[in-house]
Amino acid sequence: MQISKHAEKRIRKRLGIPRKAVPRFIEEAQAKGTPLKDFKGRVKRFYDAISITYKAGNQTFSYRHYVFIVQDSMLVTVYPIPNQLQGKT
């Protein structure tokens, strides 16, 4: 998976991960994450709102209370899941 500069910057800022650890973290997140197509209800609506905004997200997944927006094998950005939805993921 390719990582956009924007996505790398967001991961470093929001998750506090060093630059060299970002690719390793993405691999772990992709392997252990849950595809968002498996979710329903409010989490699904949250994902739909994000994907409509970015017009992206055909391979999006969730890992450690974050949504990883992926479009055609390119990681676009990372969003935190709102606190009221974290128990549902």
C-alpha beads as a LAMMPS data file, in Angstrom:
LAMMPS data file: protein, C-alpha beads

89 atoms
88 bonds

1 atom types
1 bond types

-500.0 500.0 xlo xhi
-500.0 500.0 ylo yhi
-500.0 500.0 zlo zhi

Masses

1 110.0

Atoms # bond

1 1 1 0.000 0.000 0.000
2 1 1 1.258 3.452 -0.876
3 1 1 1.056 6.220 1.715
4 1 1 0.325 9.789 0.674
5 1 1 2.283 12.599 2.293
6 1 1 -0.950 13.882 3.800
7 1 1 -1.706 10.496 5.379
8 1 1 1.821 10.195 6.780
9 1 1 1.554 13.669 8.277
10 1 1 -1.842 12.876 9.845
11 1 1 -0.608 9.578 11.319
12 1 1 2.420 11.261 12.827
13 1 1 0.341 14.091 14.269
14 1 1 -2.738 12.176 15.465
15 1 1 -1.102 8.954 16.632
16 1 1 2.324 10.280 17.654
17 1 1 4.234 7.730 15.588
18 1 1 7.766 8.520 14.315
19 1 1 8.289 8.853 10.562
20 1 1 10.258 5.600 10.187
21 1 1 7.584 3.602 12.033
22 1 1 4.667 4.749 9.849
23 1 1 4.962 2.032 7.132
24 1 1 5.269 -0.696 9.773
25 1 1 2.234 0.652 11.625
26 1 1 0.202 0.760 8.383
27 1 1 1.040 -2.878 7.653
28 1 1 -0.057 -3.853 11.164
29 1 1 -3.240 -1.804 10.886
30 1 1 -4.088 -3.327 7.509
31 1 1 -3.488 -6.874 8.765
32 1 1 -5.341 -6.530 12.081
33 1 1 -7.888 -3.857 11.145
34 1 1 -11.572 -4.396 10.481
35 1 1 -12.982 -3.493 7.056
36 1 1 -15.676 -0.888 7.502
37 1 1 -18.033 -2.820 5.236
38 1 1 -18.511 -5.106 8.278
39 1 1 -19.964 -2.301 10.417
40 1 1 -23.554 -1.095 10.632
41 1 1 -25.469 1.804 12.114
42 1 1 -23.793 4.954 13.380
43 1 1 -20.237 3.857 12.594
44 1 1 -21.263 3.071 9.022
45 1 1 -22.943 6.484 8.690
46 1 1 -19.810 8.183 10.032
47 1 1 -17.707 6.341 7.446
48 1 1 -20.162 7.192 4.664
49 1 1 -20.000 10.895 5.572
50 1 1 -16.189 10.840 5.419
51 1 1 -16.050 8.906 2.160
52 1 1 -18.553 11.267 0.504
53 1 1 -16.508 14.269 1.638
54 1 1 -13.285 12.858 0.185
55 1 1 -14.925 10.984 -2.715
56 1 1 -12.675 8.106 -1.700
57 1 1 -12.625 5.036 0.446
58 1 1 -13.154 1.856 -1.528
59 1 1 -10.774 -0.139 0.743
60 1 1 -11.240 1.686 4.047
61 1 1 -10.678 -0.035 7.387
62 1 1 -10.729 0.692 11.110
63 1 1 -7.934 0.038 13.616
64 1 1 -7.383 1.278 17.185
65 1 1 -10.262 3.764 17.075
66 1 1 -9.097 5.328 13.797
67 1 1 -10.527 5.140 10.294
68 1 1 -7.961 4.681 7.529
69 1 1 -9.297 6.046 4.228
70 1 1 -7.796 4.024 1.361
71 1 1 -8.535 4.580 -2.329
72 1 1 -7.067 2.197 -4.923
73 1 1 -4.199 1.022 -2.667
74 1 1 -3.283 4.600 -1.662
75 1 1 -3.752 5.627 1.963
76 1 1 -5.393 9.053 1.712
77 1 1 -5.887 10.100 5.346
78 1 1 -6.587 8.918 8.881
79 1 1 -9.500 10.082 11.056
80 1 1 -10.176 9.402 14.722
81 1 1 -13.523 7.747 15.396
82 1 1 -15.623 10.056 17.607
83 1 1 -15.769 9.099 21.303
84 1 1 -19.482 8.268 21.240
85 1 1 -18.827 5.657 18.510
86 1 1 -15.652 4.075 19.885
87 1 1 -17.445 1.379 21.850
88 1 1 -19.177 0.204 18.682
89 1 1 -15.985 -0.583 16.708

Bonds

1 1 1 2
2 1 2 3
3 1 3 4
4 1 4 5
5 1 5 6
6 1 6 7
7 1 7 8
8 1 8 9
9 1 9 10
10 1 10 11
11 1 11 12
12 1 12 13
13 1 13 14
14 1 14 15
15 1 15 16
16 1 16 17
17 1 17 18
18 1 18 19
19 1 19 20
20 1 20 21
21 1 21 22
22 1 22 23
23 1 23 24
24 1 24 25
25 1 25 26
26 1 26 27
27 1 27 28
28 1 28 29
29 1 29 30
30 1 30 31
31 1 31 32
32 1 32 33
33 1 33 34
34 1 34 35
35 1 35 36
36 1 36 37
37 1 37 38
38 1 38 39
39 1 39 40
40 1 40 41
41 1 41 42
42 1 42 43
43 1 43 44
44 1 44 45
45 1 45 46
46 1 46 47
47 1 47 48
48 1 48 49
49 1 49 50
50 1 50 51
51 1 51 52
52 1 52 53
53 1 53 54
54 1 54 55
55 1 55 56
56 1 56 57
57 1 57 58
58 1 58 59
59 1 59 60
60 1 60 61
61 1 61 62
62 1 62 63
63 1 63 64
64 1 64 65
65 1 65 66
66 1 66 67
67 1 67 68
68 1 68 69
69 1 69 70
70 1 70 71
71 1 71 72
72 1 72 73
73 1 73 74
74 1 74 75
75 1 75 76
76 1 76 77
77 1 77 78
78 1 78 79
79 1 79 80
80 1 80 81
81 1 81 82
82 1 82 83
83 1 83 84
84 1 84 85
85 1 85 86
86 1 86 87
87 1 87 88
88 1 88 89
